[in-house]
């Protein structure tokens, strides 16, 4: 599974949001892509959330660089326990 690790907003000044860092005193826990595709256009949106699931910021229709990270999901049915 891939998750967004860092979102760089290409603006002046450049803004960077990275999971595990603080922004305005709040820790970035998750960056989600929540855009919508319509028949005649695309609405691009990314939400940056803190440890409580509260919105730190929303980046809409802006040029961005997205860095993804691959994480491994463990299937408990595949885990063997030794006794």
Secondary structure, DSSP 8 states (H G I E B T S, - for coil): -EEEEEEEE-SSS-EEEETTSEETTEE--EEEE--EE-SS-EE-EEEEE-TTS-EEEEEES--EEEEEEE-----GGG-----
